[in-house]
Amino acid sequence: MTEEIIIAGFGGQGVLSMGKILAYSGVMQNKEVSWMPSYGPEMRGGTANVTVIISDERISSPILNAFDTAIILNQQSMDKFEKSVKPGGLLIYDPNGLTRFPERTDINIYSIEAADEAARQGLSKIFNMVVLGGFLKLKPLVAPEFIHKGLQKSLPARHHALIPENEKAIEIGKGLLKPVHVLA
Amino acid sequence: MGELRLMKGNEAVAEAAIRAGCDGYFGYPITPQSEVMEYLMAEKPFERTGMVVLQAESEVAAINMLYGGAGTGKMVMTSSSSPGISLMQEGISYMAGAELPALIVNIVRGGPGLGTIQPSQADYFQAVKGGGHGDYKMLVLAPASVQEMCDHVKLGFDKAYQYRTPVMILSDGAIGQMMEKVVLFDQIPRRTDAEVIEQCPWASNGRPATRDHNIITSLDLDPAGQERVNLKLQAKYKLMEQNEVLYEEIQCEDAEYLFVAFGLSARICQKAIDLARAKGIKVGLFRPITLFPFPVIEVSNVGNHVKGILVVEMNAGQMIEDVKLSVGCKVKIEHFGRFGGIIPSPDEVVRALEQQIIGG
């Protein structure tokens, strides 16, 4: 099993930390992982993305141009990464703030209204965990017990009291997915 | 088994330095390696092991603090990125001349000049051919993973002391910034002053009545004396060439074509191998791990049994010169590179193989 994922959105949405929690959870489940962030001028201009690879085997290139899954949280990232999903792959997006929606017909597409729902429930700061929940519902790569361990490892000890809230956000996300285009 | 963590390459370098028993880190911030000192400052090794962490006023100051620290036998290191490493070249040459052990980490970014903050491999010549003046070499290690970033710190310190030479880790912004799982080796205690005196009889750390002064210098105005220094250095480099070559071969057994690449490029080539083999192209990878000493014989042994070689580097063609010198001219050898902070994608590498080597 190898899953190659791009998570892309605005700086501040928790894109990099979502990737880190996913990657650390993979480590806890004894998987090989890599986490490759954008750190350059594009990040300083406001957008952020991270490539996460989770595999049972040694990981070759941490840099990719085609992905099994794209998790897309703003318009610039949709424009940049919709075409990078492998045929038959998965695209999950939050429609909040989008003006152009994905058009591909050779991939599975789901929307998740995570930003709105997180705001309604007072969980805006961990909106990224709502999105992660949606992803894990479709691709349960890492078991919940290892997500728990991943959160423990990723978050500084002073924030460990917030772990139950993060896990609640993940559960909420699992119920928010809407199929947009599903392959037969 | 040691402690398992998910870490950035830069963080792994910093943690490995503490655990290797390093006595002092001296540096000056620059993207994309600033996490090395950030991690050290947060981790407070001055409380954990007594290791000094100091932000120097410049890279020139940092490298000369290394000269001073190493001169007393202390285990010292610095890290920087390309423009900062250029500023250190004079100090590195002096350390090679004075035979001082130290570890220098270059998290390379695109150049020339201030260039960009994105990853590059354009400092190969500077590291391997001597960016500073004079006939000197450094042992140069090229890690391709966060695990190797950690392991090469310990290896680098070991070799620096074994040969009394500066050692460089030549990595890049991508490996510095990316996180992978890493198994950390256990803490090695810092050497006591008595152990330093015993293990470094050449060091300038207080003269007992039983011996002459130890003088740390790279200056000898007598040409005969300076030639003796040079002959000694060359003999040391010859020993390194005989004993310290490290490399990795991946899927070379049945290979009809060969990628030669180091560091991040080698990782990209591994993915390119999967893509090419899915198309029926039998290609393998030769990855030099030491760039000096270069695996001359080893790459020639593999390279002379294939139909063509593509050297993949994030520069305009630097290591290819060493590959050509090693393999000779019977096999077609071409270069593929991207510059200025652009990272080649695996399918781009396969296309280059098809166009420049197979179809070319």
Interface residues (C-beta under 8 A of the other chain):
Chain A: K20 A23 Y24 V27 E32 V33 S34 W35 M36 P37 Y39 G40 P41 I59 S60 S61 P62 I63 L64 N65 A66 K153
Chain B: L4 R5 L6 T31 P32 T116 I117 Q118 G173 A174 Q177 M178 M179 E180 K181 L264 R267 I268 Q270 K271 A272 I273 D274 G341 I343 S345 P346 D347 E348
